[in-house]
């Protein structure tokens, strides 16, 4: 029996410690535990969002082919974050590593306080859409029925997001 592969798009972020090394370490663990990385965006430097009195973030978007369910992807991502030193203190606070599930095929998951896919705020956040548009510009949001490029073009968010 052939396993069903899904395309999952993840956004990684870090604003503490050796940000680039932490993201690279997370990517290695994602390859080992979640699936084959078939696409990786450039690295982006992003001003802090939500809670602005903190260091800027590095962000990268990944496309991963996986046989795991969306919930299994989330569970493995949370373990990877923990292994790399992530401690959850405050919403939108500084963090060593953050791995968000942005899209999972054309699947919609709505389990508040557990997992919501597509990420419920992705269409409002330039730091998500900019790197995602680099690797998946024509990917259609399964609820909004707009491509990632269209979402980025209609975005009101003026946060500074720079490719490095």
PyMOL commands that place a pseudoatom at each C-alpha (Angstrom):
pseudoatom trace, name=CA, resn=UNK, resi=1, chain=A, elem=C, hetatm=0, pos=[0.000, 0.000, 0.000]
pseudoatom trace, name=CA, resn=UNK, resi=2, chain=A, elem=C, hetatm=0, pos=[1.356, 3.405, -0.978]
pseudoatom trace, name=CA, resn=UNK, resi=3, chain=A, elem=C, hetatm=0, pos=[1.363, 6.078, 1.685]
pseudoatom trace, name=CA, resn=UNK, resi=4, chain=A, elem=C, hetatm=0, pos=[-0.488, 9.305, 0.999]
pseudoatom trace, name=CA, resn=UNK, resi=5, chain=A, elem=C, hetatm=0, pos=[1.939, 12.232, 0.861]
pseudoatom trace, name=CA, resn=UNK, resi=6, chain=A, elem=C, hetatm=0, pos=[0.744, 15.714, 1.750]
pseudoatom trace, name=CA, resn=UNK, resi=7, chain=A, elem=C, hetatm=0, pos=[2.461, 19.007, 1.133]
pseudoatom trace, name=CA, resn=UNK, resi=8, chain=A, elem=C, hetatm=0, pos=[2.788, 20.881, 4.395]
pseudoatom trace, name=CA, resn=UNK, resi=9, chain=A, elem=C, hetatm=0, pos=[4.097, 24.416, 4.594]
pseudoatom trace, name=CA, resn=UNK, resi=10, chain=A, elem=C, hetatm=0, pos=[5.858, 25.451, 7.775]
pseudoatom trace, name=CA, resn=UNK, resi=11, chain=A, elem=C, hetatm=0, pos=[7.149, 28.817, 8.935]
pseudoatom trace, name=CA, resn=UNK, resi=12, chain=A, elem=C, hetatm=0, pos=[10.196, 28.816, 11.196]
pseudoatom trace, name=CA, resn=UNK, resi=13, chain=A, elem=C, hetatm=0, pos=[11.215, 31.806, 13.259]
pseudoatom trace, name=CA, resn=UNK, resi=14, chain=A, elem=C, hetatm=0, pos=[13.812, 32.756, 15.845]
pseudoatom trace, name=CA, resn=UNK, resi=15, chain=A, elem=C, hetatm=0, pos=[14.751, 35.981, 17.613]
pseudoatom trace, name=CA, resn=UNK, resi=16, chain=A, elem=C, hetatm=0, pos=[17.041, 34.773, 20.390]
pseudoatom trace, name=CA, resn=UNK, resi=17, chain=A, elem=C, hetatm=0, pos=[20.443, 33.117, 20.446]
pseudoatom trace, name=CA, resn=UNK, resi=18, chain=A, elem=C, hetatm=0, pos=[22.203, 32.102, 17.232]
pseudoatom trace, name=CA, resn=UNK, resi=19, chain=A, elem=C, hetatm=0, pos=[19.054, 32.505, 15.148]
pseudoatom trace, name=CA, resn=UNK, resi=20, chain=A, elem=C, hetatm=0, pos=[20.443, 31.072, 11.910]
pseudoatom trace, name=CA, resn=UNK, resi=21, chain=A, elem=C, hetatm=0, pos=[21.971, 28.038, 13.660]
pseudoatom trace, name=CA, resn=UNK, resi=22, chain=A, elem=C, hetatm=0, pos=[18.696, 27.339, 15.492]
pseudoatom trace, name=CA, resn=UNK, resi=23, chain=A, elem=C, hetatm=0, pos=[16.689, 27.476, 12.264]
pseudoatom trace, name=CA, resn=UNK, resi=24, chain=A, elem=C, hetatm=0, pos=[19.209, 25.194, 10.522]
pseudoatom trace, name=CA, resn=UNK, resi=25, chain=A, elem=C, hetatm=0, pos=[19.042, 22.735, 13.442]
pseudoatom trace, name=CA, resn=UNK, resi=26, chain=A, elem=C, hetatm=0, pos=[15.244, 22.772, 13.294]
pseudoatom trace, name=CA, resn=UNK, resi=27, chain=A, elem=C, hetatm=0, pos=[15.325, 22.084, 9.551]
pseudoatom trace, name=CA, resn=UNK, resi=28, chain=A, elem=C, hetatm=0, pos=[17.615, 19.068, 10.107]
pseudoatom trace, name=CA, resn=UNK, resi=29, chain=A, elem=C, hetatm=0, pos=[15.192, 17.671, 12.693]
pseudoatom trace, name=CA, resn=UNK, resi=30, chain=A, elem=C, hetatm=0, pos=[12.206, 18.348, 10.408]
pseudoatom trace, name=CA, resn=UNK, resi=31, chain=A, elem=C, hetatm=0, pos=[13.935, 16.336, 7.659]
pseudoatom trace, name=CA, resn=UNK, resi=32, chain=A, elem=C, hetatm=0, pos=[14.515, 13.461, 10.097]
pseudoatom trace, name=CA, resn=UNK, resi=33, chain=A, elem=C, hetatm=0, pos=[11.063, 13.380, 11.670]
pseudoatom trace, name=CA, resn=UNK, resi=34, chain=A, elem=C, hetatm=0, pos=[8.451, 15.083, 9.511]
pseudoatom trace, name=CA, resn=UNK, resi=35, chain=A, elem=C, hetatm=0, pos=[9.372, 14.540, 5.876]
pseudoatom trace, name=CA, resn=UNK, resi=36, chain=A, elem=C, hetatm=0, pos=[11.314, 15.528, 2.786]
pseudoatom trace, name=CA, resn=UNK, resi=37, chain=A, elem=C, hetatm=0, pos=[11.979, 19.264, 2.476]
pseudoatom trace, name=CA, resn=UNK, resi=38, chain=A, elem=C, hetatm=0, pos=[11.225, 19.987, -1.176]
pseudoatom trace, name=CA, resn=UNK, resi=39, chain=A, elem=C, hetatm=0, pos=[11.332, 23.767, -0.952]
pseudoatom trace, name=CA, resn=UNK, resi=40, chain=A, elem=C, hetatm=0, pos=[12.992, 26.366, 1.274]
pseudoatom trace, name=CA, resn=UNK, resi=41, chain=A, elem=C, hetatm=0, pos=[12.633, 30.119, 1.082]
pseudoatom trace, name=CA, resn=UNK, resi=42, chain=A, elem=C, hetatm=0, pos=[15.376, 32.636, 1.541]
pseudoatom trace, name=CA, resn=UNK, resi=43, chain=A, elem=C, hetatm=0, pos=[16.004, 33.827, 5.076]
pseudoatom trace, name=CA, resn=UNK, resi=44, chain=A, elem=C, hetatm=0, pos=[14.037, 36.940, 6.014]
pseudoatom trace, name=CA, resn=UNK, resi=45, chain=A, elem=C, hetatm=0, pos=[14.679, 39.426, 8.796]
pseudoatom trace, name=CA, resn=UNK, resi=46, chain=A, elem=C, hetatm=0, pos=[11.445, 40.657, 10.291]
pseudoatom trace, name=CA, resn=UNK, resi=47, chain=A, elem=C, hetatm=0, pos=[10.621, 43.308, 12.839]
pseudoatom trace, name=CA, resn=UNK, resi=48, chain=A, elem=C, hetatm=0, pos=[8.868, 41.811, 15.877]
pseudoatom trace, name=CA, resn=UNK, resi=49, chain=A, elem=C, hetatm=0, pos=[5.100, 41.535, 15.442]
pseudoatom trace, name=CA, resn=UNK, resi=50, chain=A, elem=C, hetatm=0, pos=[2.445, 41.682, 18.137]
pseudoatom trace, name=CA, resn=UNK, resi=51, chain=A, elem=C, hetatm=0, pos=[4.907, 42.511, 20.910]
pseudoatom trace, name=CA, resn=UNK, resi=52, chain=A, elem=C, hetatm=0, pos=[7.353, 44.958, 19.390]
pseudoatom trace, name=CA, resn=UNK, resi=53, chain=A, elem=C, hetatm=0, pos=[9.833, 45.591, 22.232]
pseudoatom trace, name=CA, resn=UNK, resi=54, chain=A, elem=C, hetatm=0, pos=[12.012, 42.598, 21.388]
pseudoatom trace, name=CA, resn=UNK, resi=55, chain=A, elem=C, hetatm=0, pos=[14.749, 41.625, 18.914]
pseudoatom trace, name=CA, resn=UNK, resi=56, chain=A, elem=C, hetatm=0, pos=[13.883, 41.128, 15.246]
pseudoatom trace, name=CA, resn=UNK, resi=57, chain=A, elem=C, hetatm=0, pos=[13.163, 37.649, 13.926]
pseudoatom trace, name=CA, resn=UNK, resi=58, chain=A, elem=C, hetatm=0, pos=[14.707, 35.513, 11.253]
pseudoatom trace, name=CA, resn=UNK, resi=59, chain=A, elem=C, hetatm=0, pos=[12.026, 33.616, 9.336]
pseudoatom trace, name=CA, resn=UNK, resi=60, chain=A, elem=C, hetatm=0, pos=[12.124, 30.914, 6.686]
pseudoatom trace, name=CA, resn=UNK, resi=61, chain=A, elem=C, hetatm=0, pos=[9.294, 29.017, 5.000]
pseudoatom trace, name=CA, resn=UNK, resi=62, chain=A, elem=C, hetatm=0, pos=[9.600, 25.320, 4.186]
pseudoatom trace, name=CA, resn=UNK, resi=63, chain=A, elem=C, hetatm=0, pos=[7.633, 23.022, 1.923]
pseudoatom trace, name=CA, resn=UNK, resi=64, chain=A, elem=C, hetatm=0, pos=[7.687, 19.474, 3.284]
pseudoatom trace, name=CA, resn=UNK, resi=65, chain=A, elem=C, hetatm=0, pos=[6.276, 16.270, 1.808]
pseudoatom trace, name=CA, resn=UNK, resi=66, chain=A, elem=C, hetatm=0, pos=[4.951, 14.137, 4.648]
pseudoatom trace, name=CA, resn=UNK, resi=67, chain=A, elem=C, hetatm=0, pos=[2.904, 11.034, 5.356]
pseudoatom trace, name=CA, resn=UNK, resi=68, chain=A, elem=C, hetatm=0, pos=[2.035, 12.356, 8.814]
pseudoatom trace, name=CA, resn=UNK, resi=69, chain=A, elem=C, hetatm=0, pos=[-1.336, 13.844, 9.723]
pseudoatom trace, name=CA, resn=UNK, resi=70, chain=A, elem=C, hetatm=0, pos=[-1.522, 17.579, 10.411]
pseudoatom trace, name=CA, resn=UNK, resi=71, chain=A, elem=C, hetatm=0, pos=[-1.759, 16.871, 14.141]
pseudoatom trace, name=CA, resn=UNK, resi=72, chain=A, elem=C, hetatm=0, pos=[1.286, 14.570, 14.008]
pseudoatom trace, name=CA, resn=UNK, resi=73, chain=A, elem=C, hetatm=0, pos=[3.241, 17.305, 12.197]
pseudoatom trace, name=CA, resn=UNK, resi=74, chain=A, elem=C, hetatm=0, pos=[2.306, 19.746, 14.960]
pseudoatom trace, name=CA, resn=UNK, resi=75, chain=A, elem=C, hetatm=0, pos=[3.244, 17.271, 17.711]
pseudoatom trace, name=CA, resn=UNK, resi=76, chain=A, elem=C, hetatm=0, pos=[6.661, 16.618, 16.159]
pseudoatom trace, name=CA, resn=UNK, resi=77, chain=A, elem=C, hetatm=0, pos=[7.234, 20.357, 15.610]
pseudoatom trace, name=CA, resn=UNK, resi=78, chain=A, elem=C, hetatm=0, pos=[6.485, 21.054, 19.284]
pseudoatom trace, name=CA, resn=UNK, resi=79, chain=A, elem=C, hetatm=0, pos=[8.975, 18.368, 20.368]
pseudoatom trace, name=CA, resn=UNK, resi=80, chain=A, elem=C, hetatm=0, pos=[11.628, 19.861, 18.068]
pseudoatom trace, name=CA, resn=UNK, resi=81, chain=A, elem=C, hetatm=0, pos=[10.994, 23.322, 19.546]
pseudoatom trace, name=CA, resn=UNK, resi=82, chain=A, elem=C, hetatm=0, pos=[11.365, 21.938, 23.063]
pseudoatom trace, name=CA, resn=UNK, resi=83, chain=A, elem=C, hetatm=0, pos=[14.587, 20.071, 22.189]
pseudoatom trace, name=CA, resn=UNK, resi=84, chain=A, elem=C, hetatm=0, pos=[16.048, 23.311, 20.827]
pseudoatom trace, name=CA, resn=UNK, resi=85, chain=A, elem=C, hetatm=0, pos=[15.266, 25.137, 24.071]
pseudoatom trace, name=CA, resn=UNK, resi=86, chain=A, elem=C, hetatm=0, pos=[11.885, 26.734, 23.390]
pseudoatom trace, name=CA, resn=UNK, resi=87, chain=A, elem=C, hetatm=0, pos=[10.053, 27.754, 26.544]
pseudoatom trace, name=CA, resn=UNK, resi=88, chain=A, elem=C, hetatm=0, pos=[6.599, 29.310, 26.200]
pseudoatom trace, name=CA, resn=UNK, resi=89, chain=A, elem=C, hetatm=0, pos=[6.389, 32.331, 28.498]
pseudoatom trace, name=CA, resn=UNK, resi=90, chain=A, elem=C, hetatm=0, pos=[4.110, 34.788, 26.772]
pseudoatom trace, name=CA, resn=UNK, resi=91, chain=A, elem=C, hetatm=0, pos=[2.096, 35.060, 23.579]
pseudoatom trace, name=CA, resn=UNK, resi=92, chain=A, elem=C, hetatm=0, pos=[4.146, 36.707, 20.806]
pseudoatom trace, name=CA, resn=UNK, resi=93, chain=A, elem=C, hetatm=0, pos=[7.166, 36.860, 23.096]
pseudoatom trace, name=CA, resn=UNK, resi=94, chain=A, elem=C, hetatm=0, pos=[10.807, 36.269, 22.230]
pseudoatom trace, name=CA, resn=UNK, resi=95, chain=A, elem=C, hetatm=0, pos=[11.726, 32.707, 21.394]
pseudoatom trace, name=CA, resn=UNK, resi=96, chain=A, elem=C, hetatm=0, pos=[14.693, 30.579, 20.437]
pseudoatom trace, name=CA, resn=UNK, resi=97, chain=A, elem=C, hetatm=0, pos=[12.637, 28.724, 17.797]
pseudoatom trace, name=CA, resn=UNK, resi=98, chain=A, elem=C, hetatm=0, pos=[9.086, 28.696, 16.547]
pseudoatom trace, name=CA, resn=UNK, resi=99, chain=A, elem=C, hetatm=0, pos=[7.671, 26.217, 14.024]
pseudoatom trace, name=CA, resn=UNK, resi=100, chain=A, elem=C, hetatm=0, pos=[4.179, 26.975, 12.752]
pseudoatom trace, name=CA, resn=UNK, resi=101, chain=A, elem=C, hetatm=0, pos=[2.045, 24.771, 10.522]
pseudoatom trace, name=CA, resn=UNK, resi=102, chain=A, elem=C, hetatm=0, pos=[0.736, 27.230, 7.918]
pseudoatom trace, name=CA, resn=UNK, resi=103, chain=A, elem=C, hetatm=0, pos=[-0.865, 24.975, 5.287]
pseudoatom trace, name=CA, resn=UNK, resi=104, chain=A, elem=C, hetatm=0, pos=[-1.439, 21.223, 5.079]
pseudoatom trace, name=CA, resn=UNK, resi=105, chain=A, elem=C, hetatm=0, pos=[-2.470, 20.254, 1.560]
pseudoatom trace, name=CA, resn=UNK, resi=106, chain=A, elem=C, hetatm=0, pos=[-5.982, 21.535, 0.971]
pseudoatom trace, name=CA, resn=UNK, resi=107, chain=A, elem=C, hetatm=0, pos=[-7.054, 20.251, 4.380]
pseudoatom trace, name=CA, resn=UNK, resi=108, chain=A, elem=C, hetatm=0, pos=[-8.871, 22.471, 6.862]
pseudoatom trace, name=CA, resn=UNK, resi=109, chain=A, elem=C, hetatm=0, pos=[-8.349, 21.651, 10.548]
pseudoatom trace, name=CA, resn=UNK, resi=110, chain=A, elem=C, hetatm=0, pos=[-10.309, 23.647, 13.098]
pseudoatom trace, name=CA, resn=UNK, resi=111, chain=A, elem=C, hetatm=0, pos=[-9.476, 22.520, 16.605]
pseudoatom trace, name=CA, resn=UNK, resi=112, chain=A, elem=C, hetatm=0, pos=[-9.128, 25.774, 18.613]
pseudoatom trace, name=CA, resn=UNK, resi=113, chain=A, elem=C, hetatm=0, pos=[-6.427, 25.623, 21.288]
pseudoatom trace, name=CA, resn=UNK, resi=114, chain=A, elem=C, hetatm=0, pos=[-4.921, 22.605, 19.472]
pseudoatom trace, name=CA, resn=UNK, resi=115, chain=A, elem=C, hetatm=0, pos=[-4.431, 23.222, 15.745]
pseudoatom trace, name=CA, resn=UNK, resi=116, chain=A, elem=C, hetatm=0, pos=[-5.980, 25.441, 13.105]
pseudoatom trace, name=CA, resn=UNK, resi=117, chain=A, elem=C, hetatm=0, pos=[-4.918, 24.953, 9.487]
pseudoatom trace, name=CA, resn=UNK, resi=118, chain=A, elem=C, hetatm=0, pos=[-4.644, 26.993, 7.387]
pseudoatom trace, name=CA, resn=UNK, resi=119, chain=A, elem=C, hetatm=0, pos=[-3.024, 29.158, 10.037]
pseudoatom trace, name=CA, resn=UNK, resi=120, chain=A, elem=C, hetatm=0, pos=[-5.871, 31.507, 11.013]
pseudoatom trace, name=CA, resn=UNK, resi=121, chain=A, elem=C, hetatm=0, pos=[-3.755, 34.684, 10.816]
pseudoatom trace, name=CA, resn=UNK, resi=122, chain=A, elem=C, hetatm=0, pos=[-1.558, 33.898, 7.803]
pseudoatom trace, name=CA, resn=UNK, resi=123, chain=A, elem=C, hetatm=0, pos=[-3.459, 36.205, 5.446]
pseudoatom trace, name=CA, resn=UNK, resi=124, chain=A, elem=C, hetatm=0, pos=[-2.773, 39.174, 7.763]
pseudoatom trace, name=CA, resn=UNK, resi=125, chain=A, elem=C, hetatm=0, pos=[0.958, 38.657, 8.303]
pseudoatom trace, name=CA, resn=UNK, resi=126, chain=A, elem=C, hetatm=0, pos=[3.616, 39.829, 5.883]
pseudoatom trace, name=CA, resn=UNK, resi=127, chain=A, elem=C, hetatm=0, pos=[6.311, 37.832, 7.718]
pseudoatom trace, name=CA, resn=UNK, resi=128, chain=A, elem=C, hetatm=0, pos=[4.362, 34.662, 6.792]
pseudoatom trace, name=CA, resn=UNK, resi=129, chain=A, elem=C, hetatm=0, pos=[3.257, 35.555, 3.275]
pseudoatom trace, name=CA, resn=UNK, resi=130, chain=A, elem=C, hetatm=0, pos=[6.554, 37.028, 2.013]
pseudoatom trace, name=CA, resn=UNK, resi=131, chain=A, elem=C, hetatm=0, pos=[8.650, 33.849, 2.439]
pseudoatom trace, name=CA, resn=UNK, resi=132, chain=A, elem=C, hetatm=0, pos=[5.699, 31.610, 1.565]
pseudoatom trace, name=CA, resn=UNK, resi=133, chain=A, elem=C, hetatm=0, pos=[5.101, 33.508, -1.693]
pseudoatom trace, name=CA, resn=UNK, resi=134, chain=A, elem=C, hetatm=0, pos=[8.726, 32.853, -2.639]
pseudoatom trace, name=CA, resn=UNK, resi=135, chain=A, elem=C, hetatm=0, pos=[8.251, 29.057, -2.557]
pseudoatom trace, name=CA, resn=UNK, resi=136, chain=A, elem=C, hetatm=0, pos=[4.500, 28.613, -3.171]
pseudoatom trace, name=CA, resn=UNK, resi=137, chain=A, elem=C, hetatm=0, pos=[3.132, 31.697, -4.972]
pseudoatom trace, name=CA, resn=UNK, resi=138, chain=A, elem=C, hetatm=0, pos=[0.312, 29.802, -6.692]
pseudoatom trace, name=CA, resn=UNK, resi=139, chain=A, elem=C, hetatm=0, pos=[-0.752, 27.720, -3.693]
pseudoatom trace, name=CA, resn=UNK, resi=140, chain=A, elem=C, hetatm=0, pos=[-4.424, 28.374, -3.083]
pseudoatom trace, name=CA, resn=UNK, resi=141, chain=A, elem=C, hetatm=0, pos=[-5.703, 29.027, 0.427]
pseudoatom trace, name=CA, resn=UNK, resi=142, chain=A, elem=C, hetatm=0, pos=[-8.349, 26.295, 0.851]
pseudoatom trace, name=CA, resn=UNK, resi=143, chain=A, elem=C, hetatm=0, pos=[-10.830, 28.601, 2.607]
pseudoatom trace, name=CA, resn=UNK, resi=144, chain=A, elem=C, hetatm=0, pos=[-10.206, 32.050, 1.099]
pseudoatom trace, name=CA, resn=UNK, resi=145, chain=A, elem=C, hetatm=0, pos=[-9.725, 30.641, -2.428]
pseudoatom trace, name=CA, resn=UNK, resi=146, chain=A, elem=C, hetatm=0, pos=[-6.913, 33.094, -3.150]
pseudoatom trace, name=CA, resn=UNK, resi=147, chain=A, elem=C, hetatm=0, pos=[-3.323, 32.227, -3.966]
pseudoatom trace, name=CA, resn=UNK, resi=148, chain=A, elem=C, hetatm=0, pos=[-0.494, 33.123, -1.614]
pseudoatom trace, name=CA, resn=UNK, resi=149, chain=A, elem=C, hetatm=0, pos=[0.593, 35.800, -4.135]
pseudoatom trace, name=CA, resn=UNK, resi=150, chain=A, elem=C, hetatm=0, pos=[-2.897, 37.300, -4.207]
pseudoatom trace, name=CA, resn=UNK, resi=151, chain=A, elem=C, hetatm=0, pos=[-3.010, 37.369, -0.406]
pseudoatom trace, name=CA, resn=UNK, resi=152, chain=A, elem=C, hetatm=0, pos=[0.371, 39.107, -0.300]
pseudoatom trace, name=CA, resn=UNK, resi=153, chain=A, elem=C, hetatm=0, pos=[-0.677, 41.687, -2.924]
pseudoatom trace, name=CA, resn=UNK, resi=154, chain=A, elem=C, hetatm=0, pos=[-3.827, 42.609, -0.988]
pseudoatom trace, name=CA, resn=UNK, resi=155, chain=A, elem=C, hetatm=0, pos=[-2.068, 42.716, 2.386]
pseudoatom trace, name=CA, resn=UNK, resi=156, chain=A, elem=C, hetatm=0, pos=[-2.394, 45.826, 4.566]
pseudoatom trace, name=CA, resn=UNK, resi=157, chain=A, elem=C, hetatm=0, pos=[0.458, 44.818, 6.919]
pseudoatom trace, name=CA, resn=UNK, resi=158, chain=A, elem=C, hetatm=0, pos=[3.385, 47.236, 6.498]
pseudoatom trace, name=CA, resn=UNK, resi=159, chain=A, elem=C, hetatm=0, pos=[5.784, 45.376, 8.803]
pseudoatom trace, name=CA, resn=UNK, resi=160, chain=A, elem=C, hetatm=0, pos=[9.397, 45.505, 7.630]
pseudoatom trace, name=CA, resn=UNK, resi=161, chain=A, elem=C, hetatm=0, pos=[10.319, 42.120, 6.131]
pseudoatom trace, name=CA, resn=UNK, resi=162, chain=A, elem=C, hetatm=0, pos=[13.700, 41.990, 4.350]
pseudoatom trace, name=CA, resn=UNK, resi=163, chain=A, elem=C, hetatm=0, pos=[15.345, 39.125, 2.485]
pseudoatom trace, name=CA, resn=UNK, resi=164, chain=A, elem=C, hetatm=0, pos=[18.883, 38.590, 3.783]
for i in range(1, 164): cmd.bond("trace and resi %d" % i, "trace and resi %d" % (i + 1))
show_as sticks, trace
zoom trace
